Amino acid sequence: MKKIKIYSQPTCPDCNRVKAYLDKKGVSYEDINVRKDKKAMDEMVKRYGIRVTPVVVIGDRVMVGFNVPKIDKFLGAQD
């Protein structure tokens, strides 16, 4: 199973949609609350160059926002 990280904020609607979608599919992930964890926010910006949430990292693929076809594609893709 691919490692999945979600950089999120509690009040972000798309963050909650991504997590709900993965929960529905029974897919486990690491939820990283960038509002509580300043180091995680810095990592997200430095590593991925992204300043908005959600940032979804599936294996070595990165996406921003909630996009079901892209999530499914990344989950099915081989690293």
Biopython code that builds the backbone (N, CA, C, O; Angstrom):
import numpy as np
from Bio.PDB.StructureBuilder import StructureBuilder

atoms = [
    (1, "MET", "N", (0.847, -1.192, 0.000)),
    (1, "MET", "CA", (0.000, 0.000, 0.000)),
    (1, "MET", "C", (0.883, 1.243, 0.000)),
    (1, "MET", "O", (1.893, 1.310, 0.701)),
    (2, "LYS", "N", (0.488, 2.201, -0.783)),
    (2, "LYS", "CA", (1.243, 3.452, -0.883)),
    (2, "LYS", "C", (1.043, 4.292, 0.375)),
    (2, "LYS", "O", (-0.031, 4.308, 0.976)),
    (3, "LYS", "N", (2.110, 4.984, 0.748)),
    (3, "LYS", "CA", (2.005, 5.904, 1.866)),
    (3, "LYS", "C", (1.267, 7.145, 1.397)),
    (3, "LYS", "O", (1.561, 7.690, 0.334)),
    (4, "ILE", "N", (0.303, 7.589, 2.198)),
    (4, "ILE", "CA", (-0.505, 8.751, 1.847)),
    (4, "ILE", "C", (-0.428, 9.765, 2.976)),
    (4, "ILE", "O", (-0.627, 9.439, 4.146)),
    (5, "LYS", "N", (-0.132, 11.011, 2.592)),
    (5, "LYS", "CA", (-0.126, 12.130, 3.531)),
    (5, "LYS", "C", (-1.095, 13.174, 3.019)),
    (5, "LYS", "O", (-1.182, 13.430, 1.818)),
    (6, "ILE", "N", (-1.820, 13.773, 3.947)),
    (6, "ILE", "CA", (-2.700, 14.887, 3.606)),
    (6, "ILE", "C", (-2.325, 16.058, 4.506)),
    (6, "ILE", "O", (-2.482, 15.997, 5.726)),
    (7, "TYR", "N", (-1.831, 17.118, 3.890)),
    (7, "TYR", "CA", (-1.576, 18.351, 4.616)),
    (7, "TYR", "C", (-2.888, 19.113, 4.596)),
    (7, "TYR", "O", (-3.391, 19.478, 3.533)),
    (8, "SER", "N", (-3.444, 19.353, 5.789)),
    (8, "SER", "CA", (-4.798, 19.899, 5.846)),
    (8, "SER", "C", (-4.955, 20.937, 6.954)),
    (8, "SER", "O", (-4.052, 21.178, 7.756)),
    (9, "GLN", "N", (-6.149, 21.542, 6.960)),
    (9, "GLN", "CA", (-6.582, 22.455, 8.016)),
    (9, "GLN", "C", (-8.001, 22.045, 8.402)),
    (9, "GLN", "O", (-8.779, 21.630, 7.543)),
    (10, "PRO", "N", (-8.343, 22.158, 9.678)),
    (10, "PRO", "CA", (-9.672, 21.704, 10.123)),
    (10, "PRO", "C", (-10.844, 22.405, 9.441)),
    (10, "PRO", "O", (-11.896, 21.793, 9.256)),
    (11, "THR", "N", (-10.687, 23.665, 9.066)),
    (11, "THR", "CA", (-11.803, 24.414, 8.485)),
    (11, "THR", "C", (-11.813, 24.398, 6.955)),
    (11, "THR", "O", (-12.588, 25.126, 6.333)),
    (12, "CYS", "N", (-10.967, 23.584, 6.353)),
    (12, "CYS", "CA", (-10.851, 23.512, 4.898)),
    (12, "CYS", "C", (-11.846, 22.480, 4.349)),
    (12, "CYS", "O", (-11.690, 21.286, 4.602)),
    (13, "PRO", "N", (-12.865, 22.926, 3.600)),
    (13, "PRO", "CA", (-13.866, 21.987, 3.082)),
    (13, "PRO", "C", (-13.269, 20.892, 2.188)),
    (13, "PRO", "O", (-13.638, 19.725, 2.322)),
    (14, "ASP", "N", (-12.359, 21.246, 1.285)),
    (14, "ASP", "CA", (-11.767, 20.228, 0.411)),
    (14, "ASP", "C", (-10.896, 19.249, 1.193)),
    (14, "ASP", "O", (-10.811, 18.073, 0.839)),
    (15, "CYS", "N", (-10.258, 19.723, 2.242)),
    (15, "CYS", "CA", (-9.471, 18.815, 3.098)),
    (15, "CYS", "C", (-10.399, 17.746, 3.676)),
    (15, "CYS", "O", (-10.087, 16.555, 3.648)),
    (16, "ASN", "N", (-11.536, 18.188, 4.196)),
    (16, "ASN", "CA", (-12.490, 17.254, 4.796)),
    (16, "ASN", "C", (-13.095, 16.318, 3.758)),
    (16, "ASN", "O", (-13.395, 15.165, 4.065)),
    (17, "ARG", "N", (-13.276, 16.799, 2.540)),
    (17, "ARG", "CA", (-13.803, 15.940, 1.462)),
    (17, "ARG", "C", (-12.790, 14.850, 1.091)),
    (17, "ARG", "O", (-13.162, 13.693, 0.894)),
    (18, "VAL", "N", (-11.521, 15.222, 0.999)),
    (18, "VAL", "CA", (-10.483, 14.230, 0.679)),
    (18, "VAL", "C", (-10.458, 13.140, 1.746)),
    (18, "VAL", "O", (-10.454, 11.951, 1.427)),
    (19, "LYS", "N", (-10.442, 13.546, 2.999)),
    (19, "LYS", "CA", (-10.379, 12.570, 4.094)),
    (19, "LYS", "C", (-11.623, 11.688, 4.124)),
    (19, "LYS", "O", (-11.521, 10.478, 4.329)),
    (20, "ALA", "N", (-12.799, 12.289, 3.920)),
    (20, "ALA", "CA", (-14.038, 11.506, 3.902)),
    (20, "ALA", "C", (-14.032, 10.507, 2.744)),
    (20, "ALA", "O", (-14.480, 9.371, 2.901)),
    (21, "TYR", "N", (-13.532, 10.921, 1.599)),
    (21, "TYR", "CA", (-13.466, 10.034, 0.434)),
    (21, "TYR", "C", (-12.542, 8.848, 0.711)),
    (21, "TYR", "O", (-12.895, 7.702, 0.433)),
    (22, "LEU", "N", (-11.366, 9.126, 1.257)),
    (22, "LEU", "CA", (-10.432, 8.038, 1.564)),
    (22, "LEU", "C", (-10.982, 7.132, 2.663)),
    (22, "LEU", "O", (-10.809, 5.915, 2.608)),
    (23, "ASP", "N", (-11.645, 7.721, 3.662)),
    (23, "ASP", "CA", (-12.278, 6.911, 4.714)),
    (23, "ASP", "C", (-13.318, 5.974, 4.107)),
    (23, "ASP", "O", (-13.377, 4.795, 4.455)),
    (24, "LYS", "N", (-14.134, 6.501, 3.200)),
    (24, "LYS", "CA", (-15.182, 5.705, 2.545)),
    (24, "LYS", "C", (-14.572, 4.536, 1.766)),
    (24, "LYS", "O", (-15.141, 3.445, 1.715)),
    (25, "LYS", "N", (-13.405, 4.781, 1.160)),
    (25, "LYS", "CA", (-12.722, 3.732, 0.395)),
    (25, "LYS", "C", (-11.930, 2.783, 1.296)),
    (25, "LYS", "O", (-11.412, 1.770, 0.826)),
    (26, "GLY", "N", (-11.834, 3.106, 2.589)),
    (26, "GLY", "CA", (-11.084, 2.270, 3.521)),
    (26, "GLY", "C", (-9.579, 2.421, 3.367)),
    (26, "GLY", "O", (-8.826, 1.498, 3.679)),
    (27, "VAL", "N", (-9.139, 3.570, 2.892)),
    (27, "VAL", "CA", (-7.721, 3.827, 2.654)),
    (27, "VAL", "C", (-7.152, 4.601, 3.842)),
    (27, "VAL", "O", (-7.700, 5.631, 4.233)),
    (28, "SER", "N", (-6.069, 4.112, 4.407)),
    (28, "SER", "CA", (-5.460, 4.812, 5.537)),
    (28, "SER", "C", (-4.516, 5.901, 5.045)),
    (28, "SER", "O", (-3.947, 5.802, 3.958)),
    (29, "TYR", "N", (-4.359, 6.938, 5.859)),
    (29, "TYR", "CA", (-3.535, 8.086, 5.488)),
    (29, "TYR", "C", (-3.048, 8.768, 6.760)),
    (29, "TYR", "O", (-3.583, 8.552, 7.848)),
    (30, "GLU", "N", (-2.040, 9.581, 6.599)),
    (30, "GLU", "CA", (-1.552, 10.413, 7.688)),
    (30, "GLU", "C", (-2.111, 11.812, 7.471)),
    (30, "GLU", "O", (-1.868, 12.434, 6.437)),
    (31, "ASP", "N", (-2.859, 12.301, 8.449)),
    (31, "ASP", "CA", (-3.431, 13.639, 8.377)),
    (31, "ASP", "C", (-2.510, 14.598, 9.121)),
    (31, "ASP", "O", (-2.279, 14.436, 10.320)),
    (32, "ILE", "N", (-1.988, 15.588, 8.419)),
    (32, "ILE", "CA", (-1.056, 16.544, 9.002)),
    (32, "ILE", "C", (-1.736, 17.903, 9.047)),
    (32, "ILE", "O", (-1.955, 18.530, 8.010)),
    (33, "ASN", "N", (-2.068, 18.354, 10.242)),
    (33, "ASN", "CA", (-2.759, 19.619, 10.439)),
    (33, "ASN", "C", (-1.734, 20.743, 10.425)),
    (33, "ASN", "O", (-1.026, 20.955, 11.409)),
    (34, "VAL", "N", (-1.654, 21.459, 9.317)),
    (34, "VAL", "CA", (-0.642, 22.509, 9.174)),
    (34, "VAL", "C", (-0.966, 23.744, 10.005)),
    (34, "VAL", "O", (-0.107, 24.603, 10.200)),
    (35, "ARG", "N", (-2.164, 23.835, 10.483)),
    (35, "ARG", "CA", (-2.511, 24.959, 11.356)),
    (35, "ARG", "C", (-1.890, 24.755, 12.745)),
    (35, "ARG", "O", (-1.479, 25.718, 13.392)),
    (36, "LYS", "N", (-1.826, 23.511, 13.191)),
    (36, "LYS", "CA", (-1.232, 23.199, 14.499)),
    (36, "LYS", "C", (0.267, 22.962, 14.420)),
    (36, "LYS", "O", (0.991, 23.202, 15.387)),
    (37, "ASP", "N", (0.732, 22.493, 13.276)),
    (37, "ASP", "CA", (2.134, 22.086, 13.132)),
    (37, "ASP", "C", (2.856, 23.026, 12.162)),
    (37, "ASP", "O", (2.817, 22.822, 10.948)),
    (38, "LYS", "N", (3.503, 24.041, 12.696)),
    (38, "LYS", "CA", (4.209, 25.046, 11.887)),
    (38, "LYS", "C", (5.305, 24.399, 11.046)),
    (38, "LYS", "O", (5.520, 24.795, 9.900)),
    (39, "LYS", "N", (6.000, 23.406, 11.603)),
    (39, "LYS", "CA", (7.063, 22.727, 10.852)),
    (39, "LYS", "C", (6.486, 22.018, 9.631)),
    (39, "LYS", "O", (7.112, 21.994, 8.572)),
    (40, "ALA", "N", (5.299, 21.444, 9.777)),
    (40, "ALA", "CA", (4.658, 20.766, 8.640)),
    (40, "ALA", "C", (4.283, 21.766, 7.559)),
    (40, "ALA", "O", (4.415, 21.473, 6.371)),
    (41, "MET", "N", (3.820, 22.935, 7.955)),
    (41, "MET", "CA", (3.498, 23.984, 6.972)),
    (41, "MET", "C", (4.762, 24.397, 6.228)),
    (41, "MET", "O", (4.753, 24.534, 5.005)),
    (42, "ASP", "N", (5.853, 24.596, 6.973)),
    (42, "ASP", "CA", (7.126, 24.955, 6.348)),
    (42, "ASP", "C", (7.596, 23.863, 5.390)),
    (42, "ASP", "O", (8.077, 24.157, 4.295)),
    (43, "GLU", "N", (7.455, 22.602, 5.802)),
    (43, "GLU", "CA", (7.847, 21.471, 4.945)),
    (43, "GLU", "C", (7.013, 21.457, 3.664)),
    (43, "GLU", "O", (7.545, 21.248, 2.573)),
    (44, "MET", "N", (5.712, 21.678, 3.802)),
    (44, "MET", "CA", (4.817, 21.668, 2.648)),
    (44, "MET", "C", (5.244, 22.740, 1.638)),
    (44, "MET", "O", (5.269, 22.496, 0.432)),
    (45, "VAL", "N", (5.571, 23.903, 2.140)),
    (45, "VAL", "CA", (5.966, 25.011, 1.256)),
    (45, "VAL", "C", (7.341, 24.751, 0.644)),
    (45, "VAL", "O", (7.524, 24.924, -0.561)),
    (46, "LYS", "N", (8.301, 24.339, 1.457)),
    (46, "LYS", "CA", (9.668, 24.118, 0.957)),
    (46, "LYS", "C", (9.750, 22.923, 0.016)),
    (46, "LYS", "O", (10.375, 23.004, -1.042)),
    (47, "ARG", "N", (9.126, 21.822, 0.394)),
    (47, "ARG", "CA", (9.239, 20.593, -0.392)),
    (47, "ARG", "C", (8.417, 20.628, -1.667)),
    (47, "ARG", "O", (8.875, 20.190, -2.722)),
    (48, "TYR", "N", (7.190, 21.156, -1.568)),
    (48, "TYR", "CA", (6.272, 21.092, -2.701)),
    (48, "TYR", "C", (5.993, 22.448, -3.348)),
    (48, "TYR", "O", (5.410, 22.513, -4.431)),
    (49, "GLY", "N", (6.411, 23.535, -2.684)),
    (49, "GLY", "CA", (6.169, 24.864, -3.234)),
    (49, "GLY", "C", (4.706, 25.259, -3.231)),
    (49, "GLY", "O", (4.277, 26.071, -4.051)),
    (50, "ILE", "N", (3.939, 24.689, -2.315)),
    (50, "ILE", "CA", (2.497, 24.907, -2.265)),
    (50, "ILE", "C", (2.132, 25.554, -0.933)),
    (50, "ILE", "O", (2.636, 25.163, 0.120)),
    (51, "ARG", "N", (1.259, 26.536, -0.993)),
    (51, "ARG", "CA", (0.864, 27.268, 0.218)),
    (51, "ARG", "C", (-0.624, 27.125, 0.543)),
    (51, "ARG", "O", (-1.120, 27.814, 1.435)),
    (52, "VAL", "N", (-1.339, 26.257, -0.150)),
    (52, "VAL", "CA", (-2.772, 26.057, 0.098)),
    (52, "VAL", "C", (-3.024, 24.603, 0.460)),
    (52, "VAL", "O", (-2.196, 23.733, 0.189)),
    (53, "THR", "N", (-4.163, 24.346, 1.070)),
    (53, "THR", "CA", (-4.536, 22.983, 1.425)),
    (53, "THR", "C", (-5.837, 22.628, 0.714)),
    (53, "THR", "O", (-6.609, 23.511, 0.342)),
    (54, "PRO", "N", (-6.076, 21.335, 0.528)),
    (54, "PRO", "CA", (-5.241, 20.217, 0.914)),
    (54, "PRO", "C", (-4.136, 19.938, -0.104)),
    (54, "PRO", "O", (-4.290, 20.153, -1.306)),
    (55, "VAL", "N", (-3.029, 19.456, 0.424)),
    (55, "VAL", "CA", (-1.976, 18.881, -0.408)),
    (55, "VAL", "C", (-2.016, 17.388, -0.122)),
    (55, "VAL", "O", (-1.834, 16.955, 1.016)),
    (56, "VAL", "N", (-2.255, 16.613, -1.164)),
    (56, "VAL", "CA", (-2.381, 15.166, -1.025)),
    (56, "VAL", "C", (-1.163, 14.528, -1.675)),
    (56, "VAL", "O", (-0.900, 14.731, -2.860)),
    (57, "VAL", "N", (-0.423, 13.752, -0.884)),
    (57, "VAL", "CA", (0.765, 13.069, -1.382)),
    (57, "VAL", "C", (0.467, 11.571, -1.342)),
    (57, "VAL", "O", (0.250, 10.990, -0.279)),
    (58, "ILE", "N", (0.463, 10.966, -2.523)),
    (58, "ILE", "CA", (0.202, 9.525, -2.648)),
    (58, "ILE", "C", (1.420, 8.918, -3.327)),
    (58, "ILE", "O", (1.644, 9.111, -4.522)),
    (59, "GLY", "N", (2.202, 8.181, -2.548)),
    (59, "GLY", "CA", (3.463, 7.661, -3.076)),
    (59, "GLY", "C", (4.366, 8.830, -3.404)),
    (59, "GLY", "O", (4.688, 9.632, -2.528)),
    (60, "ASP", "N", (4.778, 8.936, -4.656)),
    (60, "ASP", "CA", (5.634, 10.052, -5.074)),
    (60, "ASP", "C", (4.862, 11.098, -5.879)),
    (60, "ASP", "O", (5.461, 11.974, -6.504)),
    (61, "ARG", "N", (3.542, 11.003, -5.861)),
    (61, "ARG", "CA", (2.705, 11.944, -6.622)),
    (61, "ARG", "C", (2.043, 12.945, -5.678)),
    (61, "ARG", "O", (1.643, 12.605, -4.565)),
    (62, "VAL", "N", (1.939, 14.176, -6.146)),
    (62, "VAL", "CA", (1.411, 15.262, -5.329)),
    (62, "VAL", "C", (0.282, 15.956, -6.077)),
    (62, "VAL", "O", (0.387, 16.226, -7.273)),
    (63, "MET", "N", (-0.793, 16.240, -5.361)),
    (63, "MET", "CA", (-1.897, 16.998, -5.944)),
    (63, "MET", "C", (-2.428, 17.995, -4.934)),
    (63, "MET", "O", (-2.253, 17.825, -3.727)),
    (64, "VAL", "N", (-3.073, 19.029, -5.430)),
    (64, "VAL", "CA", (-3.696, 20.036, -4.593)),
    (64, "VAL", "C", (-5.193, 19.975, -4.826)),
    (64, "VAL", "O", (-5.648, 19.888, -5.967)),
    (65, "GLY", "N", (-5.963, 20.020, -3.739)),
    (65, "GLY", "CA", (-7.417, 20.046, -3.866)),
    (65, "GLY", "C", (-8.040, 18.668, -3.803)),
    (65, "GLY", "O", (-7.377, 17.672, -3.513)),
    (66, "PHE", "N", (-9.328, 18.637, -4.082)),
    (66, "PHE", "CA", (-10.104, 17.401, -4.053)),
    (66, "PHE", "C", (-10.513, 17.061, -5.478)),
    (66, "PHE", "O", (-11.337, 17.749, -6.080)),
    (67, "ASN", "N", (-9.925, 15.990, -6.011)),
    (67, "ASN", "CA", (-10.160, 15.583, -7.387)),
    (67, "ASN", "C", (-10.237, 14.058, -7.399)),
    (67, "ASN", "O", (-9.212, 13.376, -7.408)),
    (68, "VAL", "N", (-11.462, 13.531, -7.401)),
    (68, "VAL", "CA", (-11.665, 12.079, -7.295)),
    (68, "VAL", "C", (-10.943, 11.302, -8.393)),
    (68, "VAL", "O", (-10.236, 10.346, -8.073)),
    (69, "PRO", "N", (-11.083, 11.663, -9.678)),
    (69, "PRO", "CA", (-10.381, 10.884, -10.704)),
    (69, "PRO", "C", (-8.866, 10.863, -10.494)),
    (69, "PRO", "O", (-8.220, 9.839, -10.713)),
    (70, "LYS", "N", (-8.310, 11.986, -10.073)),
    (70, "LYS", "CA", (-6.863, 12.059, -9.859)),
    (70, "LYS", "C", (-6.451, 11.216, -8.649)),
    (70, "LYS", "O", (-5.435, 10.523, -8.692)),
    (71, "ILE", "N", (-7.239, 11.275, -7.575)),
    (71, "ILE", "CA", (-6.951, 10.448, -6.393)),
    (71, "ILE", "C", (-6.971, 8.976, -6.792)),
    (71, "ILE", "O", (-6.050, 8.227, -6.469)),
    (72, "ASP", "N", (-8.016, 8.571, -7.490)),
    (72, "ASP", "CA", (-8.125, 7.167, -7.903)),
    (72, "ASP", "C", (-6.972, 6.770, -8.821)),
    (72, "ASP", "O", (-6.440, 5.665, -8.713)),
    (73, "LYS", "N", (-6.589, 7.663, -9.718)),
    (73, "LYS", "CA", (-5.473, 7.378, -10.623)),
    (73, "LYS", "C", (-4.187, 7.199, -9.811)),
    (73, "LYS", "O", (-3.437, 6.250, -10.039)),
    (74, "PHE", "N", (-3.933, 8.101, -8.871)),
    (74, "PHE", "CA", (-2.713, 8.023, -8.061)),
    (74, "PHE", "C", (-2.707, 6.772, -7.184)),
    (74, "PHE", "O", (-1.659, 6.160, -6.977)),
    (75, "LEU", "N", (-3.886, 6.395, -6.668)),
    (75, "LEU", "CA", (-3.950, 5.192, -5.847)),
    (75, "LEU", "C", (-3.658, 3.944, -6.671)),
    (75, "LEU", "O", (-3.074, 2.984, -6.168)),
    (76, "GLY", "N", (-4.066, 3.960, -7.943)),
    (76, "GLY", "CA", (-3.866, 2.801, -8.800)),
    (76, "GLY", "C", (-2.542, 2.776, -9.525)),
    (76, "GLY", "O", (-2.150, 1.737, -10.057)),
    (77, "ALA", "N", (-1.834, 3.910, -9.559)),
    (77, "ALA", "CA", (-0.567, 3.995, -10.297)),
    (77, "ALA", "C", (0.551, 3.306, -9.548)),
    (77, "ALA", "O", (0.569, 3.276, -8.318)),
    (78, "GLN", "N", (1.469, 2.763, -10.291)),
    (78, "GLN", "CA", (2.649, 2.125, -9.712)),
    (78, "GLN", "C", (3.758, 3.160, -9.569)),
    (78, "GLN", "O", (4.028, 3.919, -10.500)),
    (79, "ASP", "N", (4.394, 3.191, -8.412)),
    (79, "ASP", "CA", (5.529, 4.107, -8.207)),
    (79, "ASP", "C", (6.783, 3.533, -8.805)),
    (79, "ASP", "O", (7.842, 4.156, -8.735)),
]
sb = StructureBuilder()
sb.init_structure("model")
sb.init_model(0)
sb.init_chain("A")
sb.init_seg("    ")
for serial, (resi, resn, name, xyz) in enumerate(atoms, 1):
    if name == "N":
        sb.init_residue(resn, " ", resi, " ")
    sb.init_atom(name, np.array(xyz, "f"), 0.0, 1.0, " ", f" {name:<3s}", serial, name[0])
structure = sb.get_structure()
